[in-house]
């Protein structure tokens, strides 16, 4: 059975997942080896693992557990059986943790690919690259460099740029190519751009397509012009002018003139009305109405009918050709760009995460499921997929055969998701799989759909408001957003089915009518400024009522909105009237690495090291040094060794020339000596060492506020040093393309307001949520419209398996109209879901700011903004008794519930503030020990005495008694330590050594022998060569191959012997055996301990 949990916000889906997982474990303690649980983030993976282990610990230790009741209800278990099996399972998992298979979907994919690397022709040591932007940027650079030798490519790009300019689009060619390149990572494109299909996407075939498109365009426009000119000739021959006709140039005669001039290509309401009656062609007061009626009836109306029929029959092909002509060069650029990306990945031995699902689909599509398991070393019976609404088509197609196989074997699997929380379509996720697709993939009797309707997160008033709000929003979307679509009824029906489970029931008991909702309609003019000011007041209001800063989240649609909020809060925090409030904000924008002056100093220092003559870089370093670093070090009481203070350095001066001279002198005086002294050491360091060395040299580690940023930069350098080949230039390229926007990891315990996008907030919860800019657009048009990849069977557009078009409203009249309608629905679902995710993050308080909604002058078109739809929903809600008193008199504020006074609890902080940061290089502490025996030697080369001793040492570790020598030597030959030719002489030498009368009894079988075994005491771990025990007696021996050096090795053996004595052996002796010198030195005896130690 495949169980599908449709889990609304706050419904405890993780609880349900863990309960189902533990239930399978209790049925069979070995099931942990056969369950694959897949999540979408590392954080979710760790949370699920920790919760399972924690609950097994509680159950096994007779502690209270919230899961016990559920486990007893679902199976015929007693509490005794549950706790007994929990102990068994926990022990098994901890001793076999590697088989505890809970991972991200990407980690599982990578695991499969590594198992099939030989079949796929992939190097086993490939690097998985998560960042597509950096690869794309480098491939773009290579593509542009290629234009110096590839003239056809140069012409193609020049023509592309010219067409972009003609269409008033961006003229930034590099940025445009990168933007286009992101299309390469869309699954629809990836699936089609393989094999024979890929070969079709070349410039020759594209040129043929362009000719076909141009032919369609010319034929349509010239035919329409000719018919328009015929009409104008009829009018002129009758001695009439355009102004003689009804509405003059705005009427039917003006329309015919537009056809004749090529300025009109479609059918209008004016044309259709003119066909119906000749009276539409003139006014009743026109002195020429009889002449006009005559030529209209006899000539113009029949001709107009031909025009309308021609347009209706051919406009679709014409408009299709037009939209394709605007994008056809895109295919040529993408083909070349993909070629550069493939070369780059091959050179660097990289596999992109975006390609992994496609590769896995090939493996699963060509293999039997059990074979896949055998290759990975696992055999899964049960599958659990979390956040299923975020699954892509390829990911689902990869898992489907595995689930089919499990169901065929009578095993259970589980999917958990919620269409209402699908907000990652730009990552290829497809909500329609959960909403509709899965019903088509499996039989009804194989599915068990369950709804988790209880909300354990939010207070009752928040739940009640959201229930009614989103039910009404669904209706408003259907009535307003799908109003003009051709198949609006079908789209409404789909939308209704998608959101068939919005209502939730409070999961908390005895909480009363808690929860407060506040929605504000602010003046439309300067809305963003007004909302930012209002936002400060709202945060202060929350803190006055006991809600801490860390319990408050400000949610935005984009990062750009967040940047303005951070700046506004920084200004407000400096005002005296706000001193008692905590207005500190944590956000990605405020935690980007480029926001750190310490990090920027390190980056400029690296730039200077590889480009020491660049004056701009010198000025940047000197500016940071004089105006920031030195004052900061002085304020912290720290100084840099042998460094003098310099005057503050400003960029204002008496001319550029004087500035350059002055800055150059100061740089040579203050900074150049430091770089000169440290330069060679830094260049010999790895990337992460470079960062930390520069930070230490310039005293950056003494500035507390810079530590998190510098540590993050060093961590990224350590992570990237292998893929970037420890090259500073590559590292700086990474910095420019991506690194500067890397965020410092947020300390969850910090008491600051959280500022994040709705996408980032998914899965989180906050006591208070503020949405300051709820004026979201529900459609994207013009240059910002996304590219759709479409297919058709209609010639000549079917010459390519996939064609790119912009998702604008003109597509409604093309062969791609169904693709466009599907995009419209997807877009509406995206926005609806974003609103749902944002509103349901709130536990106790929800505050929304939006601009006043205005009724459009002409109530046509769809895609109304969210503030307009919000107004419609609240008007509808306020008409009911339950919400009738929520609006104020001006209808600018809607409030539901009352603000409670929250108690501020002082929580114990487990985090530790790093007061100082130390960094130590290993160069002065670790030295490379060079031994020639680490390298293979020709068999004919005579071995040194030291080599011979090491070999004997190795062979002796395999000898227990005298009878073991020949077998030990044979093993050494097999291991490659010695050759077959050397073995007789080695046996002779061993027999001679072991024949020594002082050691002969060690090898006669009297003792229990432990060769090369560890001795452990607390943190001390030692490894003697040979321990021999008999009853309460023990002998420890260490072999030595060098010269007998008094006092050099005795303490080592004495430590071994003392450990054995402490272990319980009464009589312990310790010996050093110099094997090649045939000498034995007794260095310890429990009977004469003090004598030997002093000696």
KEFI-373014 format. One record per residue (C-alpha): x, y, z. Coordinates in steps of 0.02 Angstrom, whole numbers, plus 50000, padded with zeros to 5 digits. Layout:
BEGIN
XYZ;...
END
This chain:
BEGIN
500005000050000;500605017549958;500025029450093;499915047750047;499815060350187;499205077450130;499895087850271;499345105950288;500405118850379;500795114750560;499935097750550;501395087850622;501985079050464;503705075550538;502855067650689;501855056550572;503385051850469;504375047050623;502895037150693;502735027150531;504615024250526;504705018050706;503185007050677;504094998250535;505624996250646;504604988250784;503824975950662;505574970350612;507114976850704;508144974450544;507004985650441;508135000750465;509234992650331;507774991550212;506935008550231;507455023150122;506805039650191;507115054450077;506985072950120;507475088550023;508675097250143;510105092050256;509235100950399;507665090350377;508725074550364;509635078150527;508015082750614;507195066450563;508695055750612;508865064350780;507015062850818;506985044150776;508505040550883;507865051451025;506175042851028;506975025551021;508045030951169;506515036751266;505525021051224;506965009451265;507305017951432;505525017551500;505375036351480;503765045351429;503575047051239;502225055551136;502405041451009;501975027251128;500095030151117;500145030650926;501185014750915;500015005351032;498495010850931;499155005950759;499814988550795;499434974450915;500874979251028;500964979951216;502004993151301;503224979751356;503474973751177;503684991451111;505034995851238;505934979151219;506014980551029;506504998851039;508044993451138;508454980351006;508224992550863;509235006450944;510684994750978;510664988250799;510615005650723;512025012350831;513124997450785;512674998350601;512385016950578;512955017450397;511425007250348;510245019650432;509655026850266;508895043950290;509605056150164;509225070350046;508625065949873;510245072949802;511315062049915;510345046549863;510545051149680;512405053649701;512555036949789;511745027849643;512805036849514;514415032549606;513895014349603;513675015149414;515135026549373;515985013449265;514425009849161;514115028449141;515915032449095;516095044149245;517685045249346;517435037649520;518225052949601;517065065649519;516595081449613;514745085149634;514465103649595;512955111749676;513275128949606;512715130149425;512995148949417;514875147949431;515005134649295;513845144949187;514875160749212;516495151949164;515695143549013;515015160548956;516765167848965;517425153448860;516015155848734;516405174248713;518265170648696;517825158348558;517155172548450;518945177848411;519165162048306;517375156748264;516715169948144;515035161348124;514765161948311;515275180248313;514015184448178;512665174448268;512955184048430;513015200748339;511355197048253;510635191648420;511195207948501;510475218148358;508785209448375;508805212448563;509095231048533;507695231748403;506505224048530;507065236348665;507825222448769;509435222248869;511015225548770;512155217148898;512695201948797;513605192748937;512165194749058;510925189348923;511915173548886;512005169049071;510135171749086;509825160648935;511035147849005;509935145149157;508705136949036;509945122849012;509575116849188;507695115549164;507155097449160;506025099449008;507515105648908;508715092648979;507585077948939;507405082948756;509175089448723;509965072048713;510495060048576;509835063148401;508765077748460;510305087248515;511055086048341;509555095248268;509965110848368;511335117348255;511455133948164;511115126347992;509445118748046;509025134448143;509365144747988;508115133947892;506835136648029;507125155548020;506805155247833;505165145747859;504625158147992;505055172947882;504075165147738;502525163247847;502695181147908;502945188647735;501525178647657;500295183747792;500765202147801;500875204547611;499185196047582;498365206647716;499155222547647;498565218547472;496765216147530;496875232147630;497505241447477;496075234447375;494875241547501;495725258647497;495665258647305;493785255047311;493555269847427;494645281247320;493785275947157;492115280647234;492795298147270;492715295247458;493925298847598;494215291047769;493425306047854;491805302547760;491565286347855;490915283448031;492175288148168;493415293248032;495165286048064;494535277148222;493165268248125;493075254747993;493895265047855;495355268847969;495495250248007;495585246147821;496955259047800;497925250747942;497775234047851;498435242447694;499925250047786;500335234147882;499915241948050;498515230048093;498585211248086;497095204948184;495205205148188;494395218948292;492645221748359;492495236148234;492785224148089;491515211448151;490195224848179;490485232148005;490185215147925;488475213748008;487735229947941;488205243247812;487485256247931;489055254148037;490035262247895;489245279547902;488345291648015;486515296047990;486965314247960;488295310447828;487895318647660;488745303747575;487855290047668;487015283047513;488655281547416;489495273747567;488075261247595;488145256147411;490015252347402;489975244547576;488585232647528;489245228247356;491135228547378;491855232847548;490875220847659;491255205547547;493085210647546;493075213247734;492325195947754;493775188847654;495005198247766;494185191547924;494145173747858;495965175047804;496475181447975;495485168248068;496265154447963;498065160747963;498335172048114;498785157548228;500215151948115;500755170048088;500825174448273;501695157848310;503025162448183;503195179748261;503465173548439;504705160448380;505695173048277;506015182748438;506815167548521;507505156448382;509295162748401;509165157648584;509295139448530;510905142548435;511715151248583;511155137748704;511865124148594;513585132348592;513475136348777;513035118448821;514545112548722;515665124048824;514885117948988;515155099648940;516995103248900;517205112549065;516425098649168;517505085649082;519095095649112;518715098149296;517965080849324;516365088649388;514595082049389;513255095349408;511865091649529;510655097749395;511235083349282;511155070049415;509285066349401;509415064449212;510875052249231;509935042449364;508415041249250;509495032449121;510095019949252;508365016049319;507565016149148;508765002849085;508914992249241;507904980649349;507604988049521;508424973949621;509994975849514;510094994049566;510014988949748;511374975949726;512534988749649;512275000849795;512474987349925;510704989749990;509014981949966;507574993550010;505834986950046;505025003150102;505135020850036;504675037050125;504705053450028;504495069750124;503995086650047;503305077149898;502525092949824;504295098949785;504735083449683;505185086049500;504605075249356;506295066949336;506455063649522;504745055649528;505085045349372;506665039149456;505775033949616;504205027049535;504975010349478;505705007649650;504015010549733;503144999549604;504364985649645;504064987849832;502164987449812;502284971949703;503204963649848;501814968349969;502854981650058;502224998450120;502835015350059;502405032950109;502295050150030;502025066350127;501655083150048;500505097950029;500125106249862;499755122549954;501585123450006;502365120349836;503415136049807;504955129449718;504365127749538;505915137249482;506895122149546;505915110549429;504665105049563;502965100149495;501465101349612;500365092649484;501175075949525;500415076249699;498815084949646;498365074149496;499785063749426;499965050849563;498165045349540;498585040749361;500185031649407;499425019349530;497815009649545;496515015949668;496695000349776;498565003849793;498295021149867;497775026350041;497575045350046;497485053150219;497275071450267;498165078850418;496965092850460;497465097350638;498555112750659;499695111250811;500645127250770;499455141950770;498215149350893;496365147150860;496035164450788;497475162750665;496785146050607;494995152650594;495555167750494;496645157650375;495265144750349;494025157750292;495295168650204;496005155150090;494285147750053;493735164949996;495385168149906;495115152249807;493425158549748;494105175849710;495505168249607;494235158249508;493105173149478;494425186249436;496005177549380;495215164949260;493945176949191;494655179549016;495435162648978;494675152648836;494555136848942;494165145849105;492935132549166;494245118949150;495545129649238;494335133949378;493945115549402;495805111349414;496105125549536;494655119549643;495305101649648;497055107349695;496405116549849;495115104049908;495825102850085;496105120350154;495095119350314;496075115450472;495575111050650;496515118150802;497675104850871;498015113651036;496785110251173;496045122851296;496935137951220;495405149251207;495145162251071;496955167551060;497785174950908;497785192050826;497665197050641;497995214850583;497875220050399;498245237950348;497825246650184;499065260950165;499085275350039;499595269449867;500775284149840;502465280649923;501785264349991;503495256450021;504075271350127;502435271850224;502505253150257;504325254050315;503865267450444;502345257350495;503445242050512;504515250050646;502955254550746;502275236850726;503875228850790;503905240550940;502065236550973;502465218050975;503915220451096;502825231351209;501675216151221;503065204051267;503545196651098;505435195751084;506405200950930;506905182950893;505075177750896;504655190150757;504875186950571;504735199550430;504345190550267;504675197950096;504425191949919;506185196449861;507915199649935;507875217049861;506425221849975;507405215150123;508905226250090;507855242050106;507105235750270;508825232350344;509385250150304;507785257350379;507985247450541;509805252450558;509315270750551;507875268250673;508975258750797;510115273950812;508695285450865;508565289551050;506715285751062;507045267751006;508465263751125;507395252651236;506855241951088;507815228051003;507815233150819;509275222250766;508885212250609;509625195950547;509475193150361;510405186350212;510725204150155;511515209350320;512545193250328;513265192850153;515145191450154;515335207450053;514545216750200;516115213050303;517545225450289;518725212250358;518275200250218;518445214150089;520185218050158;520695199750134;519985199549957;520905215449909;522485208349988;522345192749879;522055203649726;523615213649770;524655197849789;524295192249611;524255209849538;525455220349643;525545234849519;523685238849518;523495256249593;521615254849619;521835239449728;523205248149828;522055263049859;520635251549915;521795242750038;522495258950104;520755266350124;520165251350226;521785251250324;521755269550373;519905273050393;519305256550464;520605243750518;521785254550619;520375263750713;519525247050747;521115239350815;521465254750922;519695253950993;519915235651037;521595239051118;522505228550989;523965233550879;524945225950738;526755221850772;527985235550725;526645246050643;526455264850662;524835274250657;524445283050495;523355298250469;521575295450412;521565293450225;520165300550120;519805299649935;519515318549928;521085327949880;521825341349768;521665331849608;521875314049554;523735315449523;524095321549698;523005308049770;523955294549678;525645300949734;525115302549915;524245285749921;525725277349837;526935284149966;525815279150111;525565261750040;527435259050016;527765265250192;526385256250287;525775240850194;527085235850065;528345229550198;527015218050273;526565210650104;528415208650060;528765199250221;527235187950210;527095186050021;528105170049995;527315161050142;525555165550084;525885159849905;526465142949969;524875140850074;523215132950030;521735144550000;521015142750175;522735145450251;522955161050144;521355168350215;521815164650395;523635170150375;523115186950302;521805189050439;523105185350573;524485196150496;523385211450485;522545209050655;520805205550584;520565191150706;520625203650850;519005212050792;517595201650865;516245207250744;517275201150596;517585183450660;515995175050590;516295182550418;518145177850413;517775160250474;516445158150339;517655164150205;518985152150268;517725137750272;517215141250092;519035142250040;519365125350122;517835117950037;518325124649866;520215123049867;520245106349776;518965110749642;519835127649618;521555119249615;522145130449758;522285144649634;522035162549694;521385168349525;520065154649525;519585159249703;519385177549657;518335172549506;517215162549624;517125177949737;516545189349597;515265177049529;514545170049688;515625171449843;515205189449887;513385184349909;513775169550022;512905171450190;513595168550363;512675154850455;511425162550576;511515158350760;509735152750796;509905158450977;510275176550934;508895188250994;508625197750832;507175200250713;507215187550571;507075195150398;506895182250261;505985178450101;504415167850102;505375154050013;506665153650152;505315153950286;504505137850225;504565124850363;504855137950498;503675145750625;503675161950725;502605169250862;502325184850758;502415186750569;502405203450476;502185204550287;502615222750248;502395223150059;500875212650010;500675220249837;501305204949746;500985203449560;500105187849502;500835188049327;502445192449240;502435200549070;503575209048944;505435206248962;505195198249133;504075184449067;504855167149083;505335156448934;504205141648899;504855126148810;503465120248697;503125106348573;501875104948430;501415093248287;501015107548168;502215110648024;503465118648007;503565121448194;503765102848226;505485102448143;506225104448317;505735093848468;505705108948582;505485127548548;505705142548664;504385156248676;504085170448800;502565167448912;501595183048860;499725184548824;499985184048636;500255165248655;498375163548678;498215165648489;499625153648442;499825134848432;500595135948605;499035142348692;498855126748801;500645128648861;500245146748903;498665142348998;499625129349095;500925142449139;499545154449194;498845141349313;500575137349377;500895155749406;499285158049503;499655142549606;501395149549643;500685165849710;499255157549804;500485145549885;501685159549931;500265168450020;499775152250108;501555148750166;501775166750226;500125167650322;500315150550404;502045153950479;501195164050617;500855155850785;499995170250875;500095186550775;499915190050589;500165207750522;499995212450338;500305229250253;499705232550076;499285247549966;497495253249943;496625243149809;495845252849667;494485246349553;495165247049375;494325259549258;494005245549134;493595229249221;494455218449091;495915206649093;496525194949228;498075194349339;497475206549472;498805210449605;498665202349776;498155218249867;496645219649750;496175201449783;496485203849969;495235218149972;493935207449882;494185193250005;494055204250159;492495212850091;491725195750068;492255190050242;491615205850326;489895202550253;489735187350368;489235189050551;490845181450614;491965194850535;490705209150523;491545220150655;493335218150593;493475233350477;493645250850545;492475264550480;493665269850341;493965251750291;495835254450302;496155242550447;495505224750468;495775216750640;495235199750702;495515194250882;496465203851014;498295206051051;498765196151205;500065201351333;501435188451315;502615183951454;504425186051407;505355170551464;507215170951494;507905155851406;509555147651444;510795151451305;511865136651254;512855146551127;514605152551167;515265169451113;517015168251043;518005182151127;519625178551037;520125168350888;521785159650863;522495153050702;524075142550694;524965136950538;525685119450537;527285123550443;528315126650600;527595111650692;527445098050561;528855092750448;528815080750304;529755064850343;530515057950184;530825039150182;531425030350028;530555014250079;528915022850035;529415021049853;529535004849754;531294998649723;531934987249584;532234969749648;534044970349592;534434985249701;535294980649864;534264985150016;534984996250151;535184989950327;533725000650380;532604993550242;533094975950291;532674979550473;530974986650431;530554971250328;531064959650469;530024970150588;528504968050476;528754949250458;528994946750646;527284954650675;526564938950593;527584926350693;526844918250848;527974902850861;529524896650770;528414886450654;527654902350581;529214909450497;529024901550325;527174906450314;527584924250370;528914925750236;527724918950104;526454932150156;527794945650137;528134939549960;526274939949920;526144957549991;527604963649885;528744967550032;530084955849966;530364945949808;530294927049787;532174927349760;532474935949927;531394924150031;532704910350065;533964922550135;532604930850241;532114913850314;533924910250358;534094927250441;532474924750540;533014907650603;534654915150659;533774929350752;532484917950834;533854905550882;534554918051006;534484909051175;533844924951261;532264925551155;532014907451100;530774903751239;529674918351182;529264908351025;529044890751095;527144891851119;527194894251308;526384911351302;524794918651233;525484931051107;524744947851055;525674955750910;525394974050866;523934976350987;523334992951061;523464997151247;522225010451302;522155020751462;521035036251463;521665046751318;523305037051301;523395024351158;525015014451131;525484999651020;526904987951076;527664975950949;527394960051054;526504955951217;526634938551294;525554933351442;525464917851550;524354918351703;524844933451807;526474935751710;526724947051560;528174951551447;528164966451329;529454967951189;529824981751065;530874977750911;532214989950856;533204989450695;534465003350725;535975005950835;535935002951022;535755020551093;535685021251284;534205030851354;533315032951188;531945019751195;531855013951376;530465025551434;529335019951293;529425001551345;529295006251529;527635014851490;527004999051404;527494988451553;526695000151680;525064999751582;525084980651587;525424980951773;523964992851800;522904980951697;523134967551832;524714957951788;525794955951945;527454951251864;527874961751712;529504962851616;529944974651474;531284971951341;532064981051194;532614968551060;533884975050935;533564961550805;535004964550686;536274966950828;535644951150914;535534960651079;534144960551209;534014974451340;532904972251492;532194989351538;530794985251659;530384972551794;528994974451920;530174967652053;531554980552022;530544995051956;531425008852053;533155002552006;532795001951820;531925018751815;533345027451905;534595018651796;
END
